[in-house]
């Protein structure tokens, strides 16, 4: 079995590597990663059968990483690791996804190895449904692919999301990329930092410069770092104005 170890603590990876060697000396550790972005790149390169995935990591945490893993055509099995025994343990059990509590015990690790199954999209959906919203780590980065390479885009660098047919475009400081997230799910997740201005657009609140009349009629919104004016629909205009009144903005 080819295994990838993902944890931002080297000592935790060392412990797992040692226990795995005791259980089965033939186990092949194909790589180690300290964060989710590095893990996704190694998965694409090494094609492991199983990933031991820490939950609380910088940049891209374990939950967000697992979400990306589940989208792969042939995803590896995933076993979560957490130092917090109350961290959504019920959710992992309900979704039939295995987990380990730190410090990892040899007997429990053996059980996880025997139970390992591929991490399917269905498994992710069950986990997402079972995780209470308040217990889900908030994403601070988005995974995008540009020119065939994985990029982690900080949420703070995003100007807007725009839906177009079956895809969602994210506009950020360095360009654009496609996401498979719907605007509805993005609004639900990032509603405190973004505001809906049109049925097809969410904009970052802290990027808003103001409202301007469009030549063809109606209102457009200007964002910092974006040349184009984004249309504000008549339906959403009252809500936009009210939102900025509440936060003390100067939107007319």
VEXDREN-2710 file (C-alpha; in Angstrom, 1 decimal):
% VEXDREN-2710
k/r/px/py/pz
1/UNK/0.0/0.0/0.0
2/UNK/1.3/3.4/-1.0
3/UNK/0.7/6.0/1.7
4/UNK/1.0/9.8/2.0
5/UNK/1.4/11.5/5.3
6/UNK/-0.1/15.0/5.7
7/UNK/0.5/16.9/8.9
8/UNK/2.0/20.3/9.7
9/UNK/3.8/18.8/12.7
10/UNK/6.9/16.7/11.7
11/UNK/6.8/14.8/15.0
12/UNK/3.3/13.6/14.1
13/UNK/4.4/12.4/10.7
14/UNK/7.4/10.7/12.4
15/UNK/5.2/8.8/14.8
16/UNK/2.9/7.6/12.0
17/UNK/5.8/6.5/9.9
18/UNK/7.3/4.5/12.8
19/UNK/4.0/2.8/13.6
20/UNK/3.4/1.9/10.0
21/UNK/6.8/0.3/9.8
22/UNK/6.1/-1.8/12.8
23/UNK/2.7/-2.9/11.5
24/UNK/3.9/-3.7/8.0
25/UNK/7.6/-3.1/7.0
26/UNK/6.5/-3.4/3.3
27/UNK/4.4/-0.2/3.6
28/UNK/5.6/2.4/1.1
29/UNK/5.6/6.0/2.3
30/UNK/5.5/7.8/-1.1
31/UNK/5.6/11.3/0.4
32/UNK/5.0/13.7/3.3
33/UNK/3.3/17.1/3.2
34/UNK/2.9/19.9/5.7
35/UNK/-0.2/21.4/4.3
36/UNK/-3.1/20.6/2.0
37/UNK/-1.8/22.3/-1.1
38/UNK/1.4/20.4/-1.0
39/UNK/-0.6/17.2/-0.4
40/UNK/-2.8/17.7/-3.5
41/UNK/0.3/18.2/-5.6
42/UNK/1.9/15.0/-4.2
43/UNK/-1.3/13.0/-4.8
44/UNK/-1.3/14.0/-8.4
45/UNK/2.4/12.9/-8.7
46/UNK/2.6/9.8/-6.6
47/UNK/-1.0/8.4/-6.7
48/UNK/-1.1/7.0/-3.2
49/UNK/-3.6/4.4/-2.1
50/UNK/-4.2/6.0/1.3
51/UNK/-3.7/9.5/2.8
52/UNK/-3.4/10.2/6.5
53/UNK/-4.7/13.7/6.7
54/UNK/-4.5/16.1/9.7
55/UNK/-7.5/18.4/10.1
56/UNK/-6.0/21.6/11.5
57/UNK/-3.3/22.8/9.2
58/UNK/-2.3/26.3/7.8
59/UNK/-3.3/27.6/4.4
60/UNK/-5.5/24.6/3.3
61/UNK/-6.9/22.5/6.2
62/UNK/-7.7/18.9/6.1
63/UNK/-11.5/19.3/5.5
64/UNK/-10.9/21.5/2.5
65/UNK/-8.2/19.2/1.2
66/UNK/-10.5/16.2/1.5
67/UNK/-13.1/18.1/-0.5
68/UNK/-10.6/18.4/-3.4
69/UNK/-9.5/14.8/-3.1
70/UNK/-13.0/13.6/-3.4
71/UNK/-13.2/15.2/-6.9
72/UNK/-10.4/13.1/-8.3
73/UNK/-11.3/10.4/-10.8
74/UNK/-9.7/7.7/-8.6
75/UNK/-9.3/9.3/-5.2
76/UNK/-7.2/7.6/-2.5
77/UNK/-8.6/6.5/0.8
78/UNK/-8.6/9.2/3.5
79/UNK/-8.1/8.8/7.2
80/UNK/-8.4/12.0/9.2
81/UNK/-6.2/12.7/12.2
82/UNK/-7.1/15.1/15.0
83/UNK/-5.9/16.0/18.4
84/UNK/-9.4/17.1/19.5
85/UNK/-11.6/14.2/20.6
86/UNK/-14.7/16.3/20.2
87/UNK/-13.9/17.6/16.7
88/UNK/-16.9/16.4/14.7
89/UNK/-16.2/12.8/15.5
90/UNK/-19.9/11.9/15.0
91/UNK/-19.7/13.4/11.5
92/UNK/-16.8/11.1/10.6
93/UNK/-18.7/8.1/11.9
94/UNK/-21.9/9.0/10.1
95/UNK/-20.1/9.4/6.8
96/UNK/-18.2/6.1/7.3
97/UNK/-14.9/7.9/7.0
98/UNK/-12.3/6.8/9.4
99/UNK/-10.4/9.0/11.8
100/UNK/-7.6/8.8/14.4
101/UNK/-7.2/10.6/17.6
102/UNK/-3.7/11.9/18.5
103/UNK/-1.5/10.5/19.8
104/UNK/-2.2/7.7/17.4
105/UNK/-2.2/4.2/18.9
106/UNK/-0.9/1.2/17.1
107/UNK/-4.0/-0.9/17.5
108/UNK/-6.3/1.9/16.2
109/UNK/-4.0/2.5/13.3
110/UNK/-4.1/-1.2/12.3
111/UNK/-7.9/-1.0/12.4
112/UNK/-7.9/2.1/10.1
113/UNK/-5.6/0.4/7.6
114/UNK/-7.9/-2.6/7.3
115/UNK/-10.9/-0.3/6.9
116/UNK/-9.4/2.0/4.3
117/UNK/-11.7/2.7/1.3
118/UNK/-11.5/5.2/-1.5
119/UNK/-12.7/8.6/-0.6
120/UNK/-15.7/9.1/-3.0
121/UNK/-17.7/12.2/-3.8
122/UNK/-20.6/10.5/-2.0
123/UNK/-18.5/10.1/1.1
124/UNK/-17.6/13.8/1.0
125/UNK/-21.3/14.7/0.6
126/UNK/-22.2/12.7/3.7
127/UNK/-19.4/14.3/5.7
128/UNK/-20.4/17.8/4.6
129/UNK/-24.0/17.1/5.6
130/UNK/-23.0/15.7/8.9
131/UNK/-20.5/18.4/9.9
132/UNK/-22.3/21.2/11.8
133/UNK/-21.5/24.6/10.0
134/UNK/-20.0/26.0/13.2
135/UNK/-17.5/23.1/13.3
136/UNK/-16.3/23.4/9.7
137/UNK/-12.9/25.1/9.4
138/UNK/-13.5/28.3/7.4
139/UNK/-11.7/28.2/4.0
140/UNK/-9.0/30.9/3.8
141/UNK/-7.8/29.7/0.4
142/UNK/-9.4/28.4/-2.8
143/UNK/-7.9/25.6/-4.9
144/UNK/-7.8/26.6/-8.6
145/UNK/-6.0/25.1/-11.6
146/UNK/-4.3/27.4/-14.0
147/UNK/-2.3/26.1/-17.0
148/UNK/-2.6/22.6/-15.5
149/UNK/-1.1/23.6/-12.2
150/UNK/-2.7/23.8/-8.8
151/UNK/-2.8/27.2/-7.2
152/UNK/-3.9/28.3/-3.8
153/UNK/-5.7/31.6/-4.0
154/UNK/-6.1/33.5/-0.7
155/UNK/-9.7/34.5/-0.1
156/UNK/-8.4/38.0/0.6
157/UNK/-7.2/38.2/-3.0
158/UNK/-10.6/37.5/-4.5
159/UNK/-12.6/40.4/-6.0
160/UNK/-15.7/38.6/-7.2
161/UNK/-17.3/35.3/-8.2
162/UNK/-19.5/35.2/-11.4
163/UNK/-21.6/32.4/-12.6
164/UNK/-21.8/31.5/-16.3
165/UNK/-23.8/28.5/-17.5
166/UNK/-22.4/25.5/-15.6
167/UNK/-19.2/27.2/-14.3
168/UNK/-18.3/29.8/-11.8
169/UNK/-15.4/32.2/-12.5
170/UNK/-13.3/33.6/-9.6
171/UNK/-11.6/36.9/-10.3
172/UNK/-8.5/37.5/-8.1
173/UNK/-5.5/39.7/-8.1
174/UNK/-3.5/37.6/-10.5
175/UNK/-6.2/36.7/-13.0
176/UNK/-9.2/34.4/-13.3
177/UNK/-9.9/30.7/-12.9
178/UNK/-12.9/28.3/-13.0
179/UNK/-14.5/26.7/-9.9
180/UNK/-17.0/24.0/-9.7
181/UNK/-18.6/25.6/-6.6
182/UNK/-22.1/27.2/-7.2
183/UNK/-22.8/30.8/-6.2
184/UNK/-25.3/29.5/-3.7
185/UNK/-22.7/27.4/-1.9
186/UNK/-20.1/30.2/-2.0
187/UNK/-22.6/32.8/-0.7
188/UNK/-23.5/30.4/2.1
189/UNK/-19.9/29.9/3.0
190/UNK/-18.5/33.4/2.6
191/UNK/-21.6/35.5/3.1
192/UNK/-20.0/37.6/5.8
193/UNK/-17.2/38.8/3.4
194/UNK/-19.1/38.8/0.1
195/UNK/-22.4/40.3/-1.1
196/UNK/-24.8/39.2/-3.9
197/UNK/-25.3/42.0/-6.4
198/UNK/-26.9/40.0/-9.2
199/UNK/-28.2/36.5/-9.6
200/UNK/-24.9/35.7/-11.3
201/UNK/-22.4/37.7/-9.1
202/UNK/-20.9/37.9/-5.6
203/UNK/-18.5/40.6/-4.8
204/UNK/-16.0/41.1/-2.0
205/UNK/-17.3/43.7/0.4
206/UNK/-13.9/45.2/1.1
207/UNK/-13.3/45.7/-2.7
208/UNK/-16.3/48.0/-3.3
209/UNK/-15.5/51.5/-4.3
210/UNK/-19.0/52.7/-5.1
211/UNK/-22.1/52.6/-7.3
212/UNK/-22.3/54.3/-10.7
213/UNK/-25.0/54.7/-13.3
214/UNK/-24.5/52.6/-16.4
215/UNK/-24.8/54.2/-19.8
216/UNK/-27.6/51.9/-20.8
217/UNK/-29.4/52.5/-17.5
218/UNK/-29.4/50.7/-14.2
219/UNK/-26.5/50.7/-11.7
220/UNK/-23.0/49.3/-11.8
221/UNK/-20.5/48.6/-9.0
222/UNK/-16.9/49.5/-9.2
223/UNK/-14.4/47.3/-7.4
224/UNK/-10.8/48.0/-6.5
225/UNK/-8.5/46.5/-9.1
226/UNK/-11.3/45.7/-11.6
227/UNK/-11.6/47.9/-14.6
228/UNK/-15.1/46.8/-15.6
229/UNK/-18.3/47.9/-13.9
230/UNK/-20.3/44.9/-12.6
231/UNK/-24.1/45.2/-13.0
232/UNK/-26.2/45.5/-9.9
233/UNK/-29.6/44.1/-10.6
234/UNK/-32.7/46.1/-9.6
235/UNK/-33.8/43.2/-7.4
236/UNK/-30.5/43.2/-5.4
237/UNK/-29.9/47.0/-5.3
238/UNK/-31.9/47.7/-2.1
239/UNK/-30.1/44.9/-0.2
240/UNK/-26.7/46.2/-1.4
241/UNK/-27.5/49.7/-0.2
242/UNK/-28.8/48.5/3.2
243/UNK/-25.7/46.3/3.7
244/UNK/-23.4/49.2/3.2
245/UNK/-25.5/51.5/5.4
246/UNK/-25.1/48.9/8.2
247/UNK/-21.3/48.8/7.9
248/UNK/-21.0/52.5/7.4
249/UNK/-20.1/52.4/3.7
250/UNK/-20.4/55.4/1.3
251/UNK/-22.3/53.6/-1.4
252/UNK/-25.0/56.1/-2.7
END
